[in-house]
Amino acid sequence: MIEFLEETKKLEHFVSYADGIGHRYVKVLDKKIETKYKFTSLVSDAHKLNLKAHPYSFRVDTLNEFSTFEEIMETLLFNVNVDGAFTDFPDKGLLFLQKEKSK
């Protein structure tokens, strides 16, 4: 699990014993310009080293930067291209993915 900024600089070390990283989702949010987010390079850097990226925790009850749970899911899964996600609301995540698949 990556919690601190300095840990994001140790991805090459993590490759020696891990297949992926778990990190707070805010570690990939750089800034928001109007309605669009700019992202850090954490996920792309991990992917360059063949590490999977699974941010946490996608929550319905604490949206923080986002207005809806769906916005969190879409932003992180599709715009940032993470490989999966941790959530305390798997039913909401599954519903979101089912709706996306049926589009």
TORROGU-878329 format. One record per residue: x, y, z of N, C-alpha, C, O, CB in turn; residue number from 1; residue in three letters. Coordinates in steps of 0.1 Angstrom, whole numbers, plus 5000, padded with zeros to 4 digits. Each point is the difference from the previous one (the first is absolute). Glycine has a CB too. Example, Ala and Ser with C-alpha at 12.3 -4.5 7.8 and 13.67 -1.06 7.14 Angstrom:
<recs>
((5132, 4943, 5078), (4991, 5012, 5000), (5009, 5012, 5000), (5010, 5000, 5007), (4971, 4988, 5005), 1, ALA)
((5015, 5023, 4981), (5009, 5011, 5000), (4992, 5011, 5008), (5005, 5011, 5001), (5007, 4983, 4977), 2, SER)
</recs>
This chain:
<recs>
((5008, 4988, 5000), (4992, 5012, 5000), (5009, 5012, 5000), (5009, 5001, 5008), (4972, 4987, 5004), 1, MET)
((5016, 5021, 4979), (5007, 5013, 4999), (4992, 5011, 5007), (4988, 5003, 4996), (5023, 4990, 4983), 2, ILE)
((4994, 5013, 5032), (4993, 5010, 5007), (5007, 5013, 4999), (4994, 5011, 5000), (4998, 4972, 5016), 3, GLU)
((5022, 5017, 4983), (5007, 5012, 5001), (5007, 5004, 4987), (5003, 4991, 4992), (5001, 5004, 5032), 4, PHE)
((4998, 5017, 4973), (5005, 5005, 4987), (5014, 4993, 4997), (5002, 4996, 4989), (4986, 5026, 5015), 5, LEU)
((5020, 4977, 5006), (5013, 4994, 4997), (5000, 4986, 4996), (5009, 4995, 4993), (5000, 5020, 5024), 6, GLU)
((4980, 4978, 4986), (4998, 4986, 4996), (4997, 4999, 4985), (5003, 4990, 4994), (4989, 5004, 5029), 7, GLU)
((5003, 5017, 4971), (4997, 4999, 4986), (5012, 5000, 4992), (5000, 4997, 4988), (4979, 5015, 5016), 8, THR)
((5033, 4992, 5002), (5012, 5000, 4993), (5008, 4987, 5001), (5011, 4998, 4996), (4990, 5026, 5008), 9, LYS)
((4993, 4966, 5003), (5006, 4987, 5002), (4994, 4988, 4992), (5001, 4989, 5004), (5005, 5019, 5019), 10, LYS)
((4988, 4996, 4966), (4993, 4990, 4992), (5009, 4989, 4995), (4996, 4988, 5000), (4988, 5029, 4993), 11, LEU)
((5028, 4986, 5003), (5010, 4990, 4996), (5003, 4990, 5011), (5003, 4988, 4997), (5007, 5029, 4987), 12, GLU)
((4990, 4988, 5028), (5003, 4991, 5011), (4988, 4990, 5002), (5001, 4988, 5003), (5013, 5030, 5008), 13, HIS)
((4974, 4987, 4987), (4988, 4992, 5002), (4999, 4989, 4990), (4995, 4989, 5003), (4993, 5030, 5006), 14, PHE)
((5018, 4983, 4979), (5000, 4989, 4990), (5007, 4988, 5005), (4997, 4989, 4995), (5003, 5029, 4987), 15, VAL)
((5010, 4984, 5027), (5007, 4988, 5004), (4992, 4990, 5009), (5004, 4989, 5001), (5016, 5026, 4999), 16, SER)
((4968, 4989, 5004), (4992, 4991, 5008), (4985, 5001, 4998), (4993, 4993, 5006), (5025, 5008, 5011), 17, TYR)
((4978, 5008, 4974), (4985, 5002, 4999), (4996, 5000, 4985), (5008, 5003, 4991), (4992, 5010, 5031), 18, ALA)
((4988, 4984, 4976), (4994, 5001, 4986), (4992, 5012, 4998), (4996, 5004, 4989), (5003, 4972, 5011), 19, ASP)
((4998, 5032, 5012), (4992, 5012, 4998), (5002, 5008, 5013), (5006, 4997, 5009), (4978, 4991, 4976), 20, GLY)
((5009, 5024, 5014), (5001, 5010, 5011), (4985, 5003, 5004), (4991, 5000, 4991), (5031, 5009, 5001), 21, ILE)
((4976, 4994, 5020), (4988, 5005, 5005), (5003, 5014, 5005), (5009, 5002, 5008), (4982, 4975, 4999), 22, GLY)
((5001, 5032, 4990), (5003, 5014, 5003), (4987, 5008, 5002), (4990, 4996, 4994), (5032, 5003, 4994), 23, HIS)
((4978, 5011, 5021), (4988, 5009, 5001), (4998, 5006, 4986), (5009, 5004, 4993), (4995, 5001, 5032), 24, ARG)
((4983, 4995, 4971), (4997, 5005, 4987), (5004, 5015, 4998), (5003, 5004, 4989), (4978, 4980, 5011), 25, TYR)
((5020, 5023, 5011), (5005, 5014, 4998), (5014, 5001, 4996), (5004, 5011, 4995), (4980, 4996, 5023), 26, VAL)
((5024, 4983, 4982), (5014, 5000, 4996), (5001, 5001, 4985), (5010, 5004, 4994), (4996, 4982, 5025), 27, LYS)
((4983, 5012, 4973), (5000, 5002, 4986), (4994, 5013, 4995), (5000, 5003, 4988), (4999, 4972, 5010), 28, VAL)
((4994, 5032, 5011), (4994, 5013, 4997), (5010, 5011, 5002), (5005, 5002, 5011), (4972, 4989, 4995), 29, LEU)
((5026, 5016, 4983), (5009, 5011, 5001), (4993, 5013, 5003), (5002, 5006, 5011), (5014, 4983, 4973), 30, ASP)
((4975, 5015, 5007), (4992, 5012, 5002), (4988, 4999, 4991), (5000, 4992, 4990), (5020, 5022, 5016), 31, LYS)
((4970, 4994, 4997), (4988, 5001, 4991), (5000, 5014, 4994), (5000, 5010, 5006), (4987, 4974, 5009), 32, LYS)
((5012, 5016, 4972), (4998, 5012, 4992), (4986, 5000, 4994), (4997, 4992, 4991), (5029, 5009, 5004), 33, ILE)
((4966, 5008, 5010), (4986, 5001, 4997), (4994, 4987, 5004), (4998, 4997, 5012), (5006, 5019, 4969), 34, GLU)
((4992, 4976, 5009), (4993, 4987, 5003), (5009, 4988, 4998), (4995, 4989, 5001), (4983, 5022, 4993), 35, THR)
((5034, 4991, 5001), (5009, 4989, 4997), (5012, 4998, 5009), (5006, 5010, 5004), (4987, 4993, 4972), 36, LYS)
((5009, 4985, 5028), (5012, 4997, 5009), (5012, 4999, 4991), (5000, 4994, 4989), (4985, 4995, 5028), 37, TYR)
((5026, 5015, 4989), (5014, 4997, 4995), (5005, 4989, 5010), (4997, 5001, 5012), (5007, 5023, 4977), 38, LYS)
((5004, 4967, 5006), (5004, 4989, 5008), (5015, 4999, 5002), (5008, 5005, 4992), (4973, 4983, 5000), 39, PHE)
((5024, 5006, 5019), (5014, 4998, 5002), (5004, 4988, 4991), (4992, 4994, 4994), (5007, 5015, 5030), 40, THR)
((5014, 4988, 4976), (5005, 4989, 4992), (5000, 4987, 5007), (5006, 4990, 4995), (5008, 5027, 4993), 41, SER)
((4981, 4982, 5024), (5001, 4988, 5008), (4996, 4988, 4993), (5007, 4990, 5000), (4989, 5024, 5020), 42, LEU)
((4992, 4986, 4974), (4994, 4988, 4994), (5009, 4997, 4987), (5003, 4988, 4998), (4974, 5017, 5011), 43, VAL)
((5026, 5004, 4983), (5008, 4998, 4988), (5014, 4995, 5004), (5005, 4991, 4993), (4981, 5026, 4994), 44, SER)
((5019, 4989, 5023), (5014, 4995, 5005), (4999, 4986, 5004), (5009, 4992, 4997), (4997, 5031, 5010), 45, ASP)
((4984, 4973, 5001), (4998, 4986, 5004), (4998, 4991, 4988), (5006, 4989, 5000), (4984, 5019, 5022), 46, ALA)
((5002, 4996, 4969), (4998, 4991, 4988), (5012, 4998, 4992), (5002, 4990, 4994), (4975, 5019, 5005), 47, HIS)
((5032, 5001, 5000), (5013, 4999, 4993), (5008, 4989, 5006), (5009, 4994, 4993), (4990, 5030, 5001), 48, LYS)
((4999, 4974, 5019), (5008, 4989, 5007), (4992, 4987, 5002), (5004, 4991, 5007), (5008, 5027, 5005), 49, LEU)
((4977, 4982, 4980), (4991, 4988, 5001), (4993, 4998, 5013), (4997, 4988, 5004), (5017, 5002, 4979), 50, ASN)
((4985, 5020, 5025), (4992, 5000, 5012), (4986, 5003, 4998), (4997, 5010, 4993), (5024, 4996, 5020), 51, LEU)
((4970, 4987, 4993), (4986, 5004, 5000), (4997, 5011, 5010), (5007, 5001, 5010), (4987, 4975, 4983), 52, LYS)
((4996, 5032, 5004), (4997, 5011, 5010), (4985, 4998, 5004), (4991, 5000, 4992), (5026, 5016, 4997), 53, ALA)
((4981, 4983, 5024), (4987, 4999, 5006), (4998, 5010, 5011), (5004, 4998, 5012), (4997, 4977, 4983), 54, HIS)
((4993, 5036, 5002), (4998, 5011, 5010), (4989, 4996, 5010), (4992, 4992, 4997), (5016, 5025, 4987), 55, PRO)
((4993, 4990, 5027), (4990, 4998, 5011), (4996, 5013, 5005), (5007, 5010, 4997), (5002, 4968, 5009), 56, TYR)
((4981, 5024, 5001), (4988, 4992, 5001), (4989, 5008, 4993), (4997, 5012, 5004), (5011, 4976, 5017), 57, SER)
((4985, 5006, 4970), (4989, 5007, 4993), (4988, 4999, 5009), (4995, 4989, 5003), (5015, 5005, 4974), 58, PHE)
((4985, 5017, 5028), (4990, 5000, 5010), (4988, 5008, 4995), (5001, 5010, 4993), (5016, 4987, 5025), 59, ARG)
((4971, 4998, 4986), (4988, 5007, 4997), (4997, 5011, 5010), (4994, 5011, 4997), (4997, 4969, 4992), 60, VAL)
((5013, 5018, 5024), (4997, 5009, 5011), (5010, 5011, 5002), (4998, 5009, 5008), (4991, 4972, 5002), 61, ASP)
((5023, 5018, 4983), (5010, 5010, 5001), (5005, 5003, 4986), (5010, 4994, 4995), (4996, 4999, 5029), 62, THR)
((4988, 5017, 4969), (5004, 5002, 4986), (5011, 5010, 4998), (5007, 4999, 4990), (4970, 4996, 5005), 63, LEU)
((5026, 5013, 5015), (5010, 5010, 5000), (5001, 5008, 4987), (4991, 5008, 4997), (5022, 4977, 5018), 64, ASN)
((4996, 5012, 4976), (5003, 5008, 4988), (4989, 4998, 4989), (4998, 5008, 4991), (5026, 4990, 5014), 65, GLU)
((4968, 4991, 4997), (4990, 4996, 4989), (4986, 5003, 5005), (4997, 5001, 5012), (5019, 4981, 4980), 66, PHE)
((4975, 5019, 4998), (4986, 5003, 5003), (4992, 4987, 5001), (4990, 5000, 5007), (5012, 5022, 4982), 67, SER)
((5002, 4967, 5004), (4993, 4988, 5001), (5010, 4988, 5000), (5012, 5001, 4997), (4969, 5009, 4991), 68, THR)
((5014, 4979, 5017), (5008, 4987, 5000), (5004, 4997, 4985), (5011, 4995, 4998), (4978, 4997, 5024), 69, PHE)
((5001, 5010, 4969), (5003, 4997, 4986), (5011, 5008, 4994), (5008, 4995, 4992), (4968, 4999, 5006), 70, GLU)
((5025, 5019, 5007), (5011, 5008, 4995), (5013, 4995, 5005), (5010, 5000, 4992), (4975, 5020, 5008), 71, GLU)
((5016, 4975, 5012), (5012, 4994, 5005), (5004, 4988, 4991), (5011, 4999, 4995), (4984, 5009, 5029), 72, ILE)
((4996, 4983, 4974), (5002, 4988, 4992), (5005, 5004, 4986), (5010, 4995, 4995), (4973, 4993, 5019), 73, MET)
((5009, 5020, 4979), (5004, 5004, 4987), (5013, 5007, 4999), (5008, 4996, 4991), (4968, 5006, 5004), 74, GLU)
((5027, 5007, 5014), (5012, 5007, 4999), (5012, 4991, 5002), (5010, 5001, 4993), (4979, 5019, 5016), 75, THR)
((5011, 4972, 5001), (5011, 4991, 5004), (5001, 4988, 4990), (5011, 4997, 4996), (4987, 5011, 5028), 76, LEU)
((4991, 4986, 4973), (5001, 4988, 4992), (5002, 5003, 4986), (5008, 4993, 4993), (4977, 4996, 5023), 77, LEU)
((5009, 5021, 4978), (5001, 5002, 4986), (5009, 5012, 4996), (5008, 4999, 4990), (4969, 4992, 5009), 78, PHE)
((5024, 5019, 5009), (5009, 5011, 4996), (5014, 4998, 5005), (5009, 5004, 4993), (4971, 5011, 5008), 79, ASN)
((5022, 4980, 5011), (5013, 4997, 5005), (5005, 4986, 4996), (5012, 4997, 4999), (4983, 5018, 5020), 80, VAL)
((4995, 4976, 4978), (5003, 4986, 4995), (5006, 4992, 5011), (5010, 4992, 4998), (4994, 5017, 4979), 81, ASN)
((4991, 4992, 5035), (5005, 4990, 5011), (4995, 4986, 4997), (4991, 4999, 4991), (5008, 5020, 5026), 82, VAL)
((5006, 4972, 4989), (4997, 4986, 4997), (4989, 4994, 5008), (4995, 4989, 4997), (5028, 5008, 4997), 83, ASP)
((4973, 5010, 5017), (4990, 4995, 5009), (4998, 5010, 5011), (5007, 5011, 4999), (4998, 4965, 4995), 84, GLY)
((4987, 5021, 5016), (4998, 5010, 5010), (4995, 4993, 5013), (4994, 4989, 4999), (5000, 5028, 4984), 85, ALA)
((5009, 4989, 5028), (4995, 4995, 5013), (4988, 5009, 5004), (5001, 5012, 4998), (5022, 4979, 5009), 86, PHE)
((4966, 5003, 4997), (4989, 5007, 5004), (4993, 4993, 5011), (5000, 4988, 5001), (4997, 5021, 4976), 87, THR)
((4996, 4998, 5032), (4992, 4995, 5011), (4985, 4998, 4995), (4991, 4996, 5007), (5024, 5014, 5010), 88, ASP)
((4983, 4993, 4970), (4987, 4999, 4994), (5001, 4992, 4987), (4997, 5006, 4989), (4997, 5017, 5021), 89, PHE)
((5009, 4965, 4991), (5002, 4992, 4987), (4987, 4999, 4992), (5000, 4998, 4988), (5017, 4989, 5024), 90, PRO)
((4971, 5013, 4995), (4988, 5000, 4992), (4999, 5012, 4991), (4995, 4999, 4989), (4994, 4989, 5030), 91, ASP)
((5015, 5024, 4985), (5000, 5012, 4992), (5010, 4999, 4989), (4997, 5004, 4988), (4995, 5010, 5032), 92, LYS)
((5019, 4981, 4983), (5011, 4998, 4989), (4995, 4990, 4990), (5002, 5003, 4988), (5015, 5002, 5029), 93, GLY)
((4977, 4984, 4987), (4995, 4990, 4990), (4989, 5006, 4992), (5000, 4998, 4987), (5006, 4984, 5028), 94, LEU)
((4985, 5026, 4991), (4989, 5006, 4992), (5006, 5010, 4990), (4995, 5000, 4988), (4990, 4998, 5032), 95, LEU)
((5025, 5010, 4984), (5006, 5009, 4991), (5006, 4993, 4988), (4998, 5003, 4988), (5007, 5012, 5031), 96, PHE)
((5003, 4974, 4983), (5006, 4992, 4990), (4990, 4994, 4990), (5002, 4999, 4988), (5017, 4997, 5028), 97, LEU)
((4970, 4999, 4990), (4989, 4994, 4992), (4994, 5010, 4991), (4997, 4997, 4988), (4999, 4987, 5030), 98, GLN)
((5002, 5028, 4987), (4994, 5011, 4991), (5010, 5004, 4989), (4996, 5002, 4989), (4991, 5006, 5031), 99, LYS)
((5025, 4992, 4983), (5011, 5004, 4990), (5000, 4989, 4990), (5002, 5003, 4988), (5011, 5010, 5029), 100, GLU)
((4987, 4975, 4987), (5001, 4989, 4990), (4988, 5000, 4991), (5001, 4996, 4988), (5011, 4990, 5028), 101, LYS)
((4976, 5018, 4988), (4988, 4999, 4992), (4999, 5012, 4990), (4991, 5001, 4992), (4998, 4987, 5027), 102, SER)
((5020, 5022, 4983), (5000, 5012, 4991), (5004, 4996, 4986), (5001, 5009, 4991), (5004, 5006, 5028), 103, LYS)
</recs>
